Amino acid sequence: MLVMTSGVAKAQMNNPYVDDKRVHFGFSLGLNLMSYGITDSEQIIDGELYHARVSGLMPGFQVGFIADVKLCRNLNLRFTPGLEFSSRTITYTTESGHQVKSPNFGSKIDLLSIPITIPVYLKYSAHREKNYRPYVIVGGGASYNVSRDKEKPVLTKPWDYFVAVGAGVDLYFRWFKFCPEIKYQIGFADLLTPVDQRPELPVQDQFYTNALKRITSRMLTITFNFE
């Protein structure tokens, strides 16, 4: 009787055996907002003290591949390499209130980022309720920015390393799982390339870099996984 009841319950669910697979694959599409954590150098440069902040975020998008390994009933190991696109605007102001003047860039710099990400996550899922199963993820990885522009007065280093946490829900359909997910990522590598490593940078533009002590990455993503 118990076996019959279990069989009926399985029949009422979409794709009832998909989570029994040891390994499965998928792809993801997403939207992101990239930002920077900026620490000012607090140097006096040509009689001015400069402050920098991220003043503009352009929503970006990302695409990725999913490889998922089932470790036990509620725990999965996930490898999700992807390619991301976004940009950030850094605005400079002075302590004295004078306008930032530069013949090339003015007070704002737009920085495009196209990182290839290589993350690994642990996914902990609650028990499935019909066609709904919430989960949380935690992990980290590395990324390599392929869009570094040496013409800009601020140049970020190519490699970054990050940790991330997030949550989502598995929604079961007849032939696949649709999994919307939100995630926050924090980079811990200093991305700022110092002036002494940039002989090509004109002297009049060096204050953009010298005004900064440290840059780290921040990113919020909303991802739509298909598995």
C-alpha positions as CSV (number, residue, x, y, z in Angstrom):
1,M,0.0,0.0,0.0
2,L,2.9,2.4,0.9
3,V,4.6,1.6,-2.5
4,M,1.3,2.4,-4.3
5,T,0.9,5.7,-2.5
6,S,4.5,6.7,-3.3
7,G,4.0,5.8,-6.9
8,V,0.9,8.0,-7.2
9,A,2.7,10.9,-5.5
10,K,5.5,10.6,-8.0
11,A,3.1,10.5,-10.9
12,Q,1.5,13.8,-9.8
13,M,4.9,15.6,-10.0
14,N,6.5,16.9,-13.1
15,N,9.8,15.2,-14.0
16,P,9.8,13.2,-10.7
17,Y,13.1,11.4,-11.2
18,V,15.3,14.3,-12.4
19,D,16.9,14.8,-9.0
20,D,18.0,11.1,-8.9
21,K,20.6,11.7,-11.6
22,R,24.2,11.5,-10.4
23,V,25.3,14.1,-13.0
24,H,23.3,16.5,-15.1
25,F,24.0,19.6,-17.2
26,G,22.3,22.8,-18.2
27,F,22.7,26.4,-19.2
28,S,22.0,29.8,-17.7
29,L,21.1,33.3,-18.7
30,G,21.2,36.3,-16.4
31,L,21.3,40.0,-15.6
32,N,23.9,41.6,-13.4
33,L,24.9,44.9,-11.7
34,M,28.6,45.2,-11.2
35,S,30.2,47.7,-8.9
36,Y,33.5,48.5,-7.1
37,G,34.5,48.8,-3.5
38,I,36.8,51.9,-3.7
39,T,39.3,53.0,-1.1
40,D,40.8,56.5,-1.7
41,S,44.5,57.0,-1.3
42,E,44.0,60.4,0.5
43,Q,47.1,61.7,-1.2
44,I,47.4,65.4,-1.9
45,I,47.9,65.7,-5.6
46,D,48.8,69.1,-7.1
47,G,47.3,70.7,-4.0
48,E,44.0,68.7,-4.3
49,L,42.5,65.8,-2.3
50,Y,40.5,63.6,-4.6
51,H,37.5,61.3,-3.8
52,A,36.2,58.6,-6.1
53,R,33.0,56.7,-6.1
54,V,31.0,54.5,-8.4
55,S,28.2,56.8,-9.6
56,G,26.7,54.8,-12.5
57,L,25.9,51.1,-13.0
58,M,24.8,49.8,-16.3
59,P,22.8,46.6,-16.1
60,G,24.7,43.8,-17.9
61,F,24.0,40.2,-18.9
62,Q,25.7,36.9,-18.7
63,V,25.6,33.4,-20.2
64,G,26.9,30.2,-18.7
65,F,27.1,26.4,-18.6
66,I,26.1,24.2,-15.7
67,A,27.6,20.9,-14.6
68,D,25.9,19.5,-11.4
69,V,27.0,16.5,-9.4
70,K,24.7,15.0,-6.7
71,L,26.6,14.4,-3.5
72,C,23.7,13.3,-1.4
73,R,19.9,13.8,-1.2
74,N,20.1,17.5,-0.4
75,L,23.6,18.6,-1.4
76,N,25.0,19.2,-4.9
77,L,28.4,20.3,-6.2
78,R,28.0,22.8,-9.1
79,F,30.5,24.0,-11.7
80,T,29.1,27.0,-13.6
81,P,31.6,28.7,-16.0
82,G,30.3,31.8,-17.8
83,L,30.9,35.0,-19.6
84,E,29.6,38.3,-18.2
85,F,29.2,41.8,-19.7
86,S,28.8,45.1,-17.8
87,S,30.2,48.5,-17.2
88,R,30.8,50.9,-14.3
89,T,31.3,54.7,-14.0
90,I,33.8,56.2,-11.5
91,T,33.3,59.8,-10.7
92,Y,36.0,62.0,-9.1
93,T,35.4,65.0,-6.9
94,T,37.8,67.3,-5.0
95,E,37.8,68.1,-1.3
96,S,37.9,71.8,-2.2
97,G,34.9,71.5,-4.5
98,H,36.8,72.5,-7.6
99,Q,35.8,70.8,-10.8
100,V,38.1,67.9,-11.9
101,K,39.8,69.0,-15.0
102,S,41.5,66.8,-17.6
103,P,41.9,67.4,-21.3
104,N,41.1,63.7,-22.0
105,F,38.5,62.4,-19.5
106,G,37.0,65.0,-17.2
107,S,35.5,63.9,-13.9
108,K,34.1,60.5,-15.0
109,I,35.6,57.3,-16.3
110,D,33.5,54.5,-17.8
111,L,35.1,51.0,-17.4
112,L,33.8,48.1,-19.4
113,S,34.2,44.6,-17.8
114,I,33.9,41.3,-19.7
115,P,35.1,38.6,-17.3
116,I,35.2,34.9,-17.9
117,T,34.2,33.4,-14.6
118,I,35.2,29.9,-13.2
119,P,33.1,29.3,-10.1
120,V,32.4,26.3,-7.9
121,Y,29.4,26.2,-5.6
122,L,27.8,23.9,-3.0
123,K,24.0,23.9,-3.4
124,Y,21.9,22.8,-0.4
125,S,18.2,22.1,-1.3
126,A,15.2,21.6,0.9
127,H,12.9,18.6,0.4
128,R,10.9,18.8,-2.7
129,E,7.2,19.9,-2.4
130,K,5.4,18.8,-5.5
131,N,7.0,21.0,-8.2
132,Y,8.8,23.5,-5.9
133,R,12.2,23.1,-4.1
134,P,14.0,26.1,-2.6
135,Y,17.8,26.1,-2.1
136,V,20.8,28.2,-1.0
137,I,24.2,28.2,-2.6
138,V,27.7,29.2,-1.3
139,G,31.0,29.1,-3.1
140,G,33.6,31.1,-5.0
141,G,36.1,31.0,-7.8
142,A,38.2,33.1,-10.2
143,S,37.5,35.4,-13.1
144,Y,39.6,36.8,-16.0
145,N,38.7,40.1,-17.5
146,V,39.2,40.1,-21.3
147,S,38.2,43.7,-21.9
148,R,41.1,45.7,-20.2
149,D,41.5,49.0,-22.0
150,K,45.0,50.5,-21.6
151,E,43.8,53.8,-23.0
152,K,41.8,54.4,-19.8
153,P,43.5,56.3,-16.9
154,V,42.4,53.5,-14.5
155,L,43.4,50.0,-15.5
156,T,42.2,47.0,-13.6
157,K,44.2,43.8,-13.3
158,P,42.9,40.8,-15.3
159,W,42.5,38.2,-12.5
160,D,40.0,38.4,-9.7
161,Y,39.1,36.0,-6.9
162,F,35.7,36.0,-5.2
163,V,33.2,34.4,-2.8
164,A,29.5,34.4,-3.4
165,V,26.2,33.5,-1.6
166,G,22.7,33.2,-3.0
167,A,19.3,31.5,-3.0
168,G,16.9,30.2,-5.6
169,V,14.1,27.8,-6.3
170,D,13.9,24.7,-8.5
171,L,10.6,24.8,-10.5
172,Y,9.8,21.5,-12.1
173,F,8.3,21.2,-15.6
174,R,7.6,18.2,-17.7
175,W,10.9,18.1,-19.5
176,F,13.3,20.4,-17.5
177,K,13.8,22.4,-14.4
178,F,13.6,26.2,-14.4
179,C,15.6,27.7,-11.5
180,P,15.5,31.5,-10.9
181,E,18.4,32.5,-8.6
182,I,19.7,35.6,-6.9
183,K,23.4,35.9,-5.9
184,Y,25.8,38.4,-4.3
185,Q,29.5,38.2,-5.1
186,I,32.4,39.9,-3.4
187,G,35.9,40.0,-4.8
188,F,38.9,40.1,-2.5
189,A,41.7,40.8,-5.0
190,D,43.0,44.4,-5.3
191,L,42.3,45.1,-9.0
192,L,44.1,48.5,-9.2
193,T,47.1,48.6,-11.5
194,P,49.5,51.2,-10.0
195,V,51.1,54.0,-12.0
196,D,54.6,52.6,-11.8
197,Q,53.4,49.6,-13.8
198,R,51.9,51.8,-16.6
199,P,54.7,53.6,-18.5
200,E,52.2,54.4,-21.3
201,L,49.9,56.6,-19.0
202,P,50.3,60.3,-19.7
203,V,51.5,62.3,-16.7
204,Q,48.4,64.6,-16.7
205,D,46.2,61.5,-16.3
206,Q,48.1,59.8,-13.5
207,F,46.1,61.4,-10.7
208,Y,43.1,59.2,-11.6
209,T,45.1,56.2,-10.4
210,N,47.1,57.9,-7.7
211,A,43.8,59.1,-6.1
212,L,42.9,55.4,-5.5
213,K,44.4,53.0,-2.9
214,R,42.4,49.9,-3.6
215,I,39.6,48.6,-5.9
216,T,37.7,45.4,-5.3
217,S,34.7,44.0,-7.2
218,R,31.1,43.7,-6.2
219,M,28.3,42.1,-8.2
220,L,24.6,41.3,-7.8
221,T,23.2,38.8,-10.3
222,I,19.8,37.4,-11.1
223,T,20.2,34.2,-13.0
224,F,17.7,31.9,-14.9
225,N,19.0,28.4,-14.9
226,F,17.6,25.7,-17.3
227,E,18.6,22.1,-16.3
